[in-house]
Amino acid sequence: MTRNQAIAQVQDQLALSELHPEALRLIELFNIIPEELTEAGLSYESLKTLERHALFI
């Protein structure tokens, strides 16, 4: 799986659930940063949900 595929998969999974466990694992595994997710089209609300749960520090 490439980094871009992982980011796309994270987006798909977060559309299903705000804190989808597989999405969280991919973010950690690929060390995906918030800017990458917003550039890929992740909503501001989804990003803030991740930040509230201390995924991005």
PDBQT receptor file of N, H, CA, C and O in Angstrom, charges set to zero:
ATOM      1  N   MET A   1       0.842  -1.168   0.000  1.00  0.00    +0.000 N 
ATOM      2  CA  MET A   1       0.000   0.000   0.000  1.00  0.00    +0.000 C 
ATOM      3  C   MET A   1       0.893   1.240   0.000  1.00  0.00    +0.000 C 
ATOM      4  O   MET A   1       1.857   1.321   0.762  1.00  0.00    +0.000 OA
ATOM      5  N   THR A   2       0.569   2.187  -0.847  1.00  0.00    +0.000 N 
ATOM      6  H   THR A   2      -0.214   2.121  -1.466  1.00  0.00    +0.000 HD
ATOM      7  CA  THR A   2       1.332   3.431  -0.885  1.00  0.00    +0.000 C 
ATOM      8  C   THR A   2       0.776   4.426   0.130  1.00  0.00    +0.000 C 
ATOM      9  O   THR A   2      -0.309   4.238   0.679  1.00  0.00    +0.000 OA
ATOM     10  N   ARG A   3       1.524   5.460   0.358  1.00  0.00    +0.000 N 
ATOM     11  H   ARG A   3       2.406   5.613  -0.089  1.00  0.00    +0.000 HD
ATOM     12  CA  ARG A   3       1.085   6.503   1.287  1.00  0.00    +0.000 C 
ATOM     13  C   ARG A   3      -0.214   7.147   0.793  1.00  0.00    +0.000 C 
ATOM     14  O   ARG A   3      -1.130   7.388   1.580  1.00  0.00    +0.000 OA
ATOM     15  N   ASN A   4      -0.288   7.423  -0.501  1.00  0.00    +0.000 N 
ATOM     16  H   ASN A   4       0.456   7.228  -1.141  1.00  0.00    +0.000 HD
ATOM     17  CA  ASN A   4      -1.503   8.038  -1.055  1.00  0.00    +0.000 C 
ATOM     18  C   ASN A   4      -2.708   7.112  -0.920  1.00  0.00    +0.000 C 
ATOM     19  O   ASN A   4      -3.816   7.573  -0.643  1.00  0.00    +0.000 OA
ATOM     20  N   GLN A   5      -2.504   5.836  -1.109  1.00  0.00    +0.000 N 
ATOM     21  H   GLN A   5      -1.605   5.461  -1.334  1.00  0.00    +0.000 HD
ATOM     22  CA  GLN A   5      -3.591   4.878  -0.924  1.00  0.00    +0.000 C 
ATOM     23  C   GLN A   5      -4.036   4.851   0.537  1.00  0.00    +0.000 C 
ATOM     24  O   GLN A   5      -5.229   4.765   0.830  1.00  0.00    +0.000 OA
ATOM     25  N   ALA A   6      -3.069   4.926   1.446  1.00  0.00    +0.000 N 
ATOM     26  H   ALA A   6      -2.101   4.996   1.208  1.00  0.00    +0.000 HD
ATOM     27  CA  ALA A   6      -3.395   4.932   2.873  1.00  0.00    +0.000 C 
ATOM     28  C   ALA A   6      -4.220   6.169   3.229  1.00  0.00    +0.000 C 
ATOM     29  O   ALA A   6      -5.189   6.072   3.982  1.00  0.00    +0.000 OA
ATOM     30  N   ILE A   7      -3.845   7.316   2.697  1.00  0.00    +0.000 N 
ATOM     31  H   ILE A   7      -3.058   7.395   2.085  1.00  0.00    +0.000 HD
ATOM     32  CA  ILE A   7      -4.586   8.552   2.975  1.00  0.00    +0.000 C 
ATOM     33  C   ILE A   7      -6.007   8.446   2.430  1.00  0.00    +0.000 C 
ATOM     34  O   ILE A   7      -6.957   8.855   3.097  1.00  0.00    +0.000 OA
ATOM     35  N   ALA A   8      -6.158   7.903   1.232  1.00  0.00    +0.000 N 
ATOM     36  H   ALA A   8      -5.386   7.571   0.691  1.00  0.00    +0.000 HD
ATOM     37  CA  ALA A   8      -7.494   7.725   0.645  1.00  0.00    +0.000 C 
ATOM     38  C   ALA A   8      -8.324   6.760   1.487  1.00  0.00    +0.000 C 
ATOM     39  O   ALA A   8      -9.517   6.977   1.700  1.00  0.00    +0.000 OA
ATOM     40  N   GLN A   9      -7.689   5.702   1.960  1.00  0.00    +0.000 N 
ATOM     41  H   GLN A   9      -6.720   5.526   1.787  1.00  0.00    +0.000 HD
ATOM     42  CA  GLN A   9      -8.405   4.724   2.779  1.00  0.00    +0.000 C 
ATOM     43  C   GLN A   9      -8.806   5.336   4.121  1.00  0.00    +0.000 C 
ATOM     44  O   GLN A   9      -9.894   5.057   4.624  1.00  0.00    +0.000 OA
ATOM     45  N   VAL A  10      -7.958   6.150   4.692  1.00  0.00    +0.000 N 
ATOM     46  H   VAL A  10      -7.074   6.377   4.283  1.00  0.00    +0.000 HD
ATOM     47  CA  VAL A  10      -8.280   6.844   5.940  1.00  0.00    +0.000 C 
ATOM     48  C   VAL A  10      -9.521   7.709   5.737  1.00  0.00    +0.000 C 
ATOM     49  O   VAL A  10     -10.430   7.709   6.567  1.00  0.00    +0.000 OA
ATOM     50  N   GLN A  11      -9.551   8.436   4.641  1.00  0.00    +0.000 N 
ATOM     51  H   GLN A  11      -8.813   8.436   3.967  1.00  0.00    +0.000 HD
ATOM     52  CA  GLN A  11     -10.712   9.276   4.343  1.00  0.00    +0.000 C 
ATOM     53  C   GLN A  11     -11.986   8.450   4.246  1.00  0.00    +0.000 C 
ATOM     54  O   GLN A  11     -13.011   8.811   4.823  1.00  0.00    +0.000 OA
ATOM     55  N   ASP A  12     -11.923   7.357   3.526  1.00  0.00    +0.000 N 
ATOM     56  H   ASP A  12     -11.090   7.063   3.057  1.00  0.00    +0.000 HD
ATOM     57  CA  ASP A  12     -13.097   6.490   3.368  1.00  0.00    +0.000 C 
ATOM     58  C   ASP A  12     -13.574   5.954   4.720  1.00  0.00    +0.000 C 
ATOM     59  O   ASP A  12     -14.772   5.930   5.002  1.00  0.00    +0.000 OA
ATOM     60  N   GLN A  13     -12.636   5.534   5.534  1.00  0.00    +0.000 N 
ATOM     61  H   GLN A  13     -11.663   5.554   5.305  1.00  0.00    +0.000 HD
ATOM     62  CA  GLN A  13     -12.996   4.947   6.821  1.00  0.00    +0.000 C 
ATOM     63  C   GLN A  13     -13.537   5.994   7.792  1.00  0.00    +0.000 C 
ATOM     64  O   GLN A  13     -14.443   5.709   8.574  1.00  0.00    +0.000 OA
ATOM     65  N   LEU A  14     -12.987   7.196   7.743  1.00  0.00    +0.000 N 
ATOM     66  H   LEU A  14     -12.250   7.428   7.108  1.00  0.00    +0.000 HD
ATOM     67  CA  LEU A  14     -13.478   8.249   8.627  1.00  0.00    +0.000 C 
ATOM     68  C   LEU A  14     -14.864   8.724   8.204  1.00  0.00    +0.000 C 
ATOM     69  O   LEU A  14     -15.597   9.293   9.013  1.00  0.00    +0.000 OA
ATOM     70  N   ALA A  15     -15.225   8.496   6.953  1.00  0.00    +0.000 N 
ATOM     71  H   ALA A  15     -14.630   8.034   6.296  1.00  0.00    +0.000 HD
ATOM     72  CA  ALA A  15     -16.586   8.817   6.509  1.00  0.00    +0.000 C 
ATOM     73  C   ALA A  15     -17.587   7.853   7.144  1.00  0.00    +0.000 C 
ATOM     74  O   ALA A  15     -18.750   8.204   7.345  1.00  0.00    +0.000 OA
ATOM     75  N   LEU A  16     -17.137   6.649   7.457  1.00  0.00    +0.000 N 
ATOM     76  H   LEU A  16     -16.192   6.364   7.294  1.00  0.00    +0.000 HD
ATOM     77  CA  LEU A  16     -18.002   5.656   8.086  1.00  0.00    +0.000 C 
ATOM     78  C   LEU A  16     -18.115   5.865   9.591  1.00  0.00    +0.000 C 
ATOM     79  O   LEU A  16     -19.184   5.682  10.175  1.00  0.00    +0.000 OA
ATOM     80  N   SER A  17     -17.010   6.248  10.210  1.00  0.00    +0.000 N 
ATOM     81  H   SER A  17     -16.142   6.397   9.736  1.00  0.00    +0.000 HD
ATOM     82  CA  SER A  17     -16.965   6.420  11.659  1.00  0.00    +0.000 C 
ATOM     83  C   SER A  17     -15.913   7.470  11.992  1.00  0.00    +0.000 C 
ATOM     84  O   SER A  17     -14.821   7.464  11.423  1.00  0.00    +0.000 OA
ATOM     85  N   GLU A  18     -16.240   8.370  12.914  1.00  0.00    +0.000 N 
ATOM     86  H   GLU A  18     -17.127   8.375  13.376  1.00  0.00    +0.000 HD
ATOM     87  CA  GLU A  18     -15.323   9.463  13.253  1.00  0.00    +0.000 C 
ATOM     88  C   GLU A  18     -13.964   8.979  13.745  1.00  0.00    +0.000 C 
ATOM     89  O   GLU A  18     -12.943   9.620  13.497  1.00  0.00    +0.000 OA
ATOM     90  N   LEU A  19     -13.956   7.861  14.432  1.00  0.00    +0.000 N 
ATOM     91  H   LEU A  19     -14.785   7.340  14.634  1.00  0.00    +0.000 HD
ATOM     92  CA  LEU A  19     -12.701   7.322  14.959  1.00  0.00    +0.000 C 
ATOM     93  C   LEU A  19     -12.550   5.856  14.566  1.00  0.00    +0.000 C 
ATOM     94  O   LEU A  19     -12.338   4.992  15.417  1.00  0.00    +0.000 OA
ATOM     95  N   HIS A  20     -12.661   5.593  13.298  1.00  0.00    +0.000 N 
ATOM     96  H   HIS A  20     -12.834   6.295  12.606  1.00  0.00    +0.000 HD
ATOM     97  CA  HIS A  20     -12.554   4.225  12.786  1.00  0.00    +0.000 C 
ATOM     98  C   HIS A  20     -11.188   3.657  13.179  1.00  0.00    +0.000 C 
ATOM     99  O   HIS A  20     -10.162   4.270  12.886  1.00  0.00    +0.000 OA
ATOM    100  N   PRO A  21     -11.161   2.501  13.836  1.00  0.00    +0.000 N 
ATOM    101  CA  PRO A  21      -9.884   1.953  14.327  1.00  0.00    +0.000 C 
ATOM    102  C   PRO A  21      -8.849   1.702  13.229  1.00  0.00    +0.000 C 
ATOM    103  O   PRO A  21      -7.658   1.924  13.446  1.00  0.00    +0.000 OA
ATOM    104  N   GLU A  22      -9.278   1.252  12.079  1.00  0.00    +0.000 N 
ATOM    105  H   GLU A  22     -10.246   1.071  11.903  1.00  0.00    +0.000 HD
ATOM    106  CA  GLU A  22      -8.324   1.014  10.986  1.00  0.00    +0.000 C 
ATOM    107  C   GLU A  22      -7.737   2.324  10.483  1.00  0.00    +0.000 C 
ATOM    108  O   GLU A  22      -6.553   2.385  10.151  1.00  0.00    +0.000 OA
ATOM    109  N   ALA A  23      -8.547   3.366  10.424  1.00  0.00    +0.000 N 
ATOM    110  H   ALA A  23      -9.509   3.317  10.694  1.00  0.00    +0.000 HD
ATOM    111  CA  ALA A  23      -8.047   4.678  10.014  1.00  0.00    +0.000 C 
ATOM    112  C   ALA A  23      -6.993   5.175  10.995  1.00  0.00    +0.000 C 
ATOM    113  O   ALA A  23      -5.960   5.709  10.594  1.00  0.00    +0.000 OA
ATOM    114  N   LEU A  24      -7.261   4.996  12.269  1.00  0.00    +0.000 N 
ATOM    115  H   LEU A  24      -8.101   4.561  12.595  1.00  0.00    +0.000 HD
ATOM    116  CA  LEU A  24      -6.298   5.423  13.288  1.00  0.00    +0.000 C 
ATOM    117  C   LEU A  24      -4.993   4.652  13.171  1.00  0.00    +0.000 C 
ATOM    118  O   LEU A  24      -3.915   5.224  13.334  1.00  0.00    +0.000 OA
ATOM    119  N   ARG A  25      -5.083   3.365  12.893  1.00  0.00    +0.000 N 
ATOM    120  H   ARG A  25      -5.959   2.900  12.760  1.00  0.00    +0.000 HD
ATOM    121  CA  ARG A  25      -3.870   2.544  12.721  1.00  0.00    +0.000 C 
ATOM    122  C   ARG A  25      -3.064   2.998  11.504  1.00  0.00    +0.000 C 
ATOM    123  O   ARG A  25      -1.836   3.066  11.559  1.00  0.00    +0.000 OA
ATOM    124  N   LEU A  26      -3.753   3.308  10.413  1.00  0.00    +0.000 N 
ATOM    125  H   LEU A  26      -4.750   3.254  10.368  1.00  0.00    +0.000 HD
ATOM    126  CA  LEU A  26      -3.044   3.764   9.210  1.00  0.00    +0.000 C 
ATOM    127  C   LEU A  26      -2.378   5.120   9.433  1.00  0.00    +0.000 C 
ATOM    128  O   LEU A  26      -1.260   5.351   8.970  1.00  0.00    +0.000 OA
ATOM    129  N   ILE A  27      -3.062   6.006  10.137  1.00  0.00    +0.000 N 
ATOM    130  H   ILE A  27      -3.970   5.817  10.512  1.00  0.00    +0.000 HD
ATOM    131  CA  ILE A  27      -2.473   7.316  10.428  1.00  0.00    +0.000 C 
ATOM    132  C   ILE A  27      -1.187   7.133  11.228  1.00  0.00    +0.000 C 
ATOM    133  O   ILE A  27      -0.177   7.783  10.960  1.00  0.00    +0.000 OA
ATOM    134  N   GLU A  28      -1.242   6.250  12.201  1.00  0.00    +0.000 N 
ATOM    135  H   GLU A  28      -2.063   5.722  12.418  1.00  0.00    +0.000 HD
ATOM    136  CA  GLU A  28      -0.060   6.001  13.032  1.00  0.00    +0.000 C 
ATOM    137  C   GLU A  28       1.029   5.267  12.245  1.00  0.00    +0.000 C 
ATOM    138  O   GLU A  28       2.203   5.626  12.333  1.00  0.00    +0.000 OA
ATOM    139  N   LEU A  29       0.652   4.258  11.489  1.00  0.00    +0.000 N 
ATOM    140  H   LEU A  29      -0.302   3.966  11.417  1.00  0.00    +0.000 HD
ATOM    141  CA  LEU A  29       1.621   3.466  10.738  1.00  0.00    +0.000 C 
ATOM    142  C   LEU A  29       2.386   4.304   9.720  1.00  0.00    +0.000 C 
ATOM    143  O   LEU A  29       3.607   4.193   9.607  1.00  0.00    +0.000 OA
ATOM    144  N   PHE A  30       1.661   5.144   8.978  1.00  0.00    +0.000 N 
ATOM    145  H   PHE A  30       0.669   5.235   9.069  1.00  0.00    +0.000 HD
ATOM    146  CA  PHE A  30       2.283   5.960   7.937  1.00  0.00    +0.000 C 
ATOM    147  C   PHE A  30       2.709   7.334   8.439  1.00  0.00    +0.000 C 
ATOM    148  O   PHE A  30       3.241   8.142   7.679  1.00  0.00    +0.000 OA
ATOM    149  N   ASN A  31       2.471   7.597   9.740  1.00  0.00    +0.000 N 
ATOM    150  H   ASN A  31       2.039   6.940  10.358  1.00  0.00    +0.000 HD
ATOM    151  CA  ASN A  31       2.799   8.890  10.331  1.00  0.00    +0.000 C 
ATOM    152  C   ASN A  31       2.207  10.029   9.493  1.00  0.00    +0.000 C 
ATOM    153  O   ASN A  31       2.890  10.988   9.134  1.00  0.00    +0.000 OA
ATOM    154  N   ILE A  32       0.928   9.887   9.200  1.00  0.00    +0.000 N 
ATOM    155  H   ILE A  32       0.373   9.108   9.492  1.00  0.00    +0.000 HD
ATOM    156  CA  ILE A  32       0.222  10.875   8.381  1.00  0.00    +0.000 C 
ATOM    157  C   ILE A  32      -0.038  12.109   9.225  1.00  0.00    +0.000 C 
ATOM    158  O   ILE A  32      -0.503  12.012  10.361  1.00  0.00    +0.000 OA
ATOM    159  N   ILE A  33       0.268  13.282   8.655  1.00  0.00    +0.000 N 
ATOM    160  H   ILE A  33       0.646  13.360   7.732  1.00  0.00    +0.000 HD
ATOM    161  CA  ILE A  33       0.092  14.534   9.389  1.00  0.00    +0.000 C 
ATOM    162  C   ILE A  33      -1.217  15.199   8.961  1.00  0.00    +0.000 C 
ATOM    163  O   ILE A  33      -1.731  14.928   7.876  1.00  0.00    +0.000 OA
ATOM    164  N   PRO A  34      -1.751  16.070   9.820  1.00  0.00    +0.000 N 
ATOM    165  CA  PRO A  34      -3.035  16.707   9.528  1.00  0.00    +0.000 C 
ATOM    166  C   PRO A  34      -3.079  17.417   8.178  1.00  0.00    +0.000 C 
ATOM    167  O   PRO A  34      -4.099  17.372   7.489  1.00  0.00    +0.000 OA
ATOM    168  N   GLU A  35      -1.994  18.065   7.797  1.00  0.00    +0.000 N 
ATOM    169  H   GLU A  35      -1.166  18.101   8.356  1.00  0.00    +0.000 HD
ATOM    170  CA  GLU A  35      -1.964  18.797   6.537  1.00  0.00    +0.000 C 
ATOM    171  C   GLU A  35      -2.204  17.881   5.338  1.00  0.00    +0.000 C 
ATOM    172  O   GLU A  35      -2.851  18.269   4.366  1.00  0.00    +0.000 OA
ATOM    173  N   GLU A  36      -1.674  16.666   5.422  1.00  0.00    +0.000 N 
ATOM    174  H   GLU A  36      -1.148  16.351   6.212  1.00  0.00    +0.000 HD
ATOM    175  CA  GLU A  36      -1.886  15.707   4.332  1.00  0.00    +0.000 C 
ATOM    176  C   GLU A  36      -3.359  15.341   4.205  1.00  0.00    +0.000 C 
ATOM    177  O   GLU A  36      -3.882  15.201   3.099  1.00  0.00    +0.000 OA
ATOM    178  N   LEU A  37      -4.015  15.191   5.335  1.00  0.00    +0.000 N 
ATOM    179  H   LEU A  37      -3.591  15.306   6.233  1.00  0.00    +0.000 HD
ATOM    180  CA  LEU A  37      -5.431  14.827   5.315  1.00  0.00    +0.000 C 
ATOM    181  C   LEU A  37      -6.293  15.972   4.803  1.00  0.00    +0.000 C 
ATOM    182  O   LEU A  37      -7.246  15.749   4.057  1.00  0.00    +0.000 OA
ATOM    183  N   THR A  38      -5.963  17.202   5.203  1.00  0.00    +0.000 N 
ATOM    184  H   THR A  38      -5.189  17.383   5.810  1.00  0.00    +0.000 HD
ATOM    185  CA  THR A  38      -6.762  18.324   4.716  1.00  0.00    +0.000 C 
ATOM    186  C   THR A  38      -6.523  18.553   3.229  1.00  0.00    +0.000 C 
ATOM    187  O   THR A  38      -7.457  18.888   2.500  1.00  0.00    +0.000 OA
ATOM    188  N   GLU A  39      -5.291  18.378   2.768  1.00  0.00    +0.000 N 
ATOM    189  H   GLU A  39      -4.532  18.105   3.360  1.00  0.00    +0.000 HD
ATOM    190  CA  GLU A  39      -5.005  18.507   1.334  1.00  0.00    +0.000 C 
ATOM    191  C   GLU A  39      -5.747  17.448   0.529  1.00  0.00    +0.000 C 
ATOM    192  O   GLU A  39      -6.110  17.671  -0.626  1.00  0.00    +0.000 OA
ATOM    193  N   ALA A  40      -5.967  16.300   1.148  1.00  0.00    +0.000 N 
ATOM    194  H   ALA A  40      -5.673  16.118   2.086  1.00  0.00    +0.000 HD
ATOM    195  CA  ALA A  40      -6.681  15.212   0.468  1.00  0.00    +0.000 C 
ATOM    196  C   ALA A  40      -8.191  15.403   0.527  1.00  0.00    +0.000 C 
ATOM    197  O   ALA A  40      -8.937  14.661  -0.112  1.00  0.00    +0.000 OA
ATOM    198  N   GLY A  41      -8.652  16.407   1.301  1.00  0.00    +0.000 N 
ATOM    199  H   GLY A  41      -8.046  17.010   1.820  1.00  0.00    +0.000 HD
ATOM    200  CA  GLY A  41     -10.073  16.701   1.328  1.00  0.00    +0.000 C 
ATOM    201  C   GLY A  41     -10.807  16.329   2.595  1.00  0.00    +0.000 C 
ATOM    202  O   GLY A  41     -12.035  16.403   2.632  1.00  0.00    +0.000 OA
ATOM    203  N   LEU A  42     -10.091  15.927   3.643  1.00  0.00    +0.000 N 
ATOM    204  H   LEU A  42      -9.093  15.867   3.612  1.00  0.00    +0.000 HD
ATOM    205  CA  LEU A  42     -10.749  15.606   4.908  1.00  0.00    +0.000 C 
ATOM    206  C   LEU A  42     -11.375  16.876   5.470  1.00  0.00    +0.000 C 
ATOM    207  O   LEU A  42     -10.761  17.943   5.437  1.00  0.00    +0.000 OA
ATOM    208  N   SER A  43     -12.575  16.763   5.977  1.00  0.00    +0.000 N 
ATOM    209  H   SER A  43     -13.074  15.896   6.003  1.00  0.00    +0.000 HD
ATOM    210  CA  SER A  43     -13.276  17.945   6.484  1.00  0.00    +0.000 C 
ATOM    211  C   SER A  43     -12.607  18.464   7.759  1.00  0.00    +0.000 C 
ATOM    212  O   SER A  43     -11.934  17.736   8.488  1.00  0.00    +0.000 OA
ATOM    213  N   TYR A  44     -12.825  19.743   7.985  1.00  0.00    +0.000 N 
ATOM    214  H   TYR A  44     -13.372  20.335   7.392  1.00  0.00    +0.000 HD
ATOM    215  CA  TYR A  44     -12.299  20.398   9.174  1.00  0.00    +0.000 C 
ATOM    216  C   TYR A  44     -12.842  19.731  10.433  1.00  0.00    +0.000 C 
ATOM    217  O   TYR A  44     -12.112  19.540  11.406  1.00  0.00    +0.000 OA
ATOM    218  N   GLU A  45     -14.110  19.383  10.409  1.00  0.00    +0.000 N 
ATOM    219  H   GLU A  45     -14.703  19.538   9.619  1.00  0.00    +0.000 HD
ATOM    220  CA  GLU A  45     -14.746  18.756  11.560  1.00  0.00    +0.000 C 
ATOM    221  C   GLU A  45     -14.101  17.409  11.885  1.00  0.00    +0.000 C 
ATOM    222  O   GLU A  45     -13.863  17.093  13.050  1.00  0.00    +0.000 OA
ATOM    223  N   SER A  46     -13.821  16.622  10.849  1.00  0.00    +0.000 N 
ATOM    224  H   SER A  46     -14.014  16.879   9.902  1.00  0.00    +0.000 HD
ATOM    225  CA  SER A  46     -13.173  15.323  11.062  1.00  0.00    +0.000 C 
ATOM    226  C   SER A  46     -11.776  15.492  11.636  1.00  0.00    +0.000 C 
ATOM    227  O   SER A  46     -11.361  14.746  12.522  1.00  0.00    +0.000 OA
ATOM    228  N   LEU A  47     -11.070  16.462  11.131  1.00  0.00    +0.000 N 
ATOM    229  H   LEU A  47     -11.407  17.068  10.411  1.00  0.00    +0.000 HD
ATOM    230  CA  LEU A  47      -9.722  16.730  11.628  1.00  0.00    +0.000 C 
ATOM    231  C   LEU A  47      -9.760  17.145  13.091  1.00  0.00    +0.000 C 
ATOM    232  O   LEU A  47      -8.929  16.693  13.879  1.00  0.00    +0.000 OA
ATOM    233  N   LYS A  48     -10.700  17.989  13.463  1.00  0.00    +0.000 N 
ATOM    234  H   LYS A  48     -11.375  18.355  12.823  1.00  0.00    +0.000 HD
ATOM    235  CA  LYS A  48     -10.823  18.432  14.850  1.00  0.00    +0.000 C 
ATOM    236  C   LYS A  48     -11.194  17.271  15.762  1.00  0.00    +0.000 C 
ATOM    237  O   LYS A  48     -10.744  17.220  16.906  1.00  0.00    +0.000 OA
ATOM    238  N   THR A  49     -12.002  16.342  15.277  1.00  0.00    +0.000 N 
ATOM    239  H   THR A  49     -12.368  16.384  14.348  1.00  0.00    +0.000 HD
ATOM    240  CA  THR A  49     -12.341  15.155  16.069  1.00  0.00    +0.000 C 
ATOM    241  C   THR A  49     -11.082  14.347  16.359  1.00  0.00    +0.000 C 
ATOM    242  O   THR A  49     -10.886  13.880  17.481  1.00  0.00    +0.000 OA
ATOM    243  N   LEU A  50     -10.233  14.181  15.357  1.00  0.00    +0.000 N 
ATOM    244  H   LEU A  50     -10.392  14.560  14.445  1.00  0.00    +0.000 HD
ATOM    245  CA  LEU A  50      -8.979  13.454  15.558  1.00  0.00    +0.000 C 
ATOM    246  C   LEU A  50      -8.090  14.188  16.554  1.00  0.00    +0.000 C 
ATOM    247  O   LEU A  50      -7.473  13.564  17.417  1.00  0.00    +0.000 OA
ATOM    248  N   GLU A  51      -8.023  15.497  16.436  1.00  0.00    +0.000 N 
ATOM    249  H   GLU A  51      -8.524  16.004  15.735  1.00  0.00    +0.000 HD
ATOM    250  CA  GLU A  51      -7.189  16.275  17.348  1.00  0.00    +0.000 C 
ATOM    251  C   GLU A  51      -7.710  16.194  18.786  1.00  0.00    +0.000 C 
ATOM    252  O   GLU A  51      -6.915  16.122  19.723  1.00  0.00    +0.000 OA
ATOM    253  N   ARG A  52      -9.025  16.204  18.971  1.00  0.00    +0.000 N 
ATOM    254  H   ARG A  52      -9.671  16.262  18.209  1.00  0.00    +0.000 HD
ATOM    255  CA  ARG A  52      -9.605  16.123  20.311  1.00  0.00    +0.000 C 
ATOM    256  C   ARG A  52      -9.247  14.810  20.995  1.00  0.00    +0.000 C 
ATOM    257  O   ARG A  52      -9.155  14.747  22.221  1.00  0.00    +0.000 OA
ATOM    258  N   HIS A  53      -9.052  13.791  20.220  1.00  0.00    +0.000 N 
ATOM    259  H   HIS A  53      -9.126  13.842  19.224  1.00  0.00    +0.000 HD
ATOM    260  CA  HIS A  53      -8.715  12.485  20.782  1.00  0.00    +0.000 C 
ATOM    261  C   HIS A  53      -7.191  12.284  20.829  1.00  0.00    +0.000 C 
ATOM    262  O   HIS A  53      -6.698  11.159  20.909  1.00  0.00    +0.000 OA
ATOM    263  N   ALA A  54      -6.476  13.390  20.778  1.00  0.00    +0.000 N 
ATOM    264  H   ALA A  54      -6.877  14.304  20.713  1.00  0.00    +0.000 HD
ATOM    265  CA  ALA A  54      -5.018  13.412  20.958  1.00  0.00    +0.000 C 
ATOM    266  C   ALA A  54      -4.270  12.571  19.927  1.00  0.00    +0.000 C 
ATOM    267  O   ALA A  54      -3.181  12.069  20.205  1.00  0.00    +0.000 OA
ATOM    268  N   LEU A  55      -4.846  12.417  18.750  1.00  0.00    +0.000 N 
ATOM    269  H   LEU A  55      -5.730  12.825  18.524  1.00  0.00    +0.000 HD
ATOM    270  CA  LEU A  55      -4.116  11.688  17.715  1.00  0.00    +0.000 C 
ATOM    271  C   LEU A  55      -2.984  12.545  17.167  1.00  0.00    +0.000 C 
ATOM    272  O   LEU A  55      -1.889  12.048  16.901  1.00  0.00    +0.000 OA
ATOM    273  N   PHE A  56      -3.256  13.830  17.002  1.00  0.00    +0.000 N 
ATOM    274  H   PHE A  56      -4.145  14.233  17.218  1.00  0.00    +0.000 HD
ATOM    275  CA  PHE A  56      -2.230  14.766  16.521  1.00  0.00    +0.000 C 
ATOM    276  C   PHE A  56      -1.863  15.698  17.661  1.00  0.00    +0.000 C 
ATOM    277  O   PHE A  56      -2.712  16.388  18.224  1.00  0.00    +0.000 OA
ATOM    278  N   ILE A  57      -0.597  15.702  17.983  1.00  0.00    +0.000 N 
ATOM    279  H   ILE A  57       0.093  15.141  17.525  1.00  0.00    +0.000 HD
ATOM    280  CA  ILE A  57      -0.140  16.586  19.075  1.00  0.00    +0.000 C 
ATOM    281  C   ILE A  57       0.835  17.587  18.511  1.00  0.00    +0.000 C 
ATOM    282  O   ILE A  57       1.349  18.431  19.245  1.00  0.00    +0.000 OA
TER     283      ILE A  57
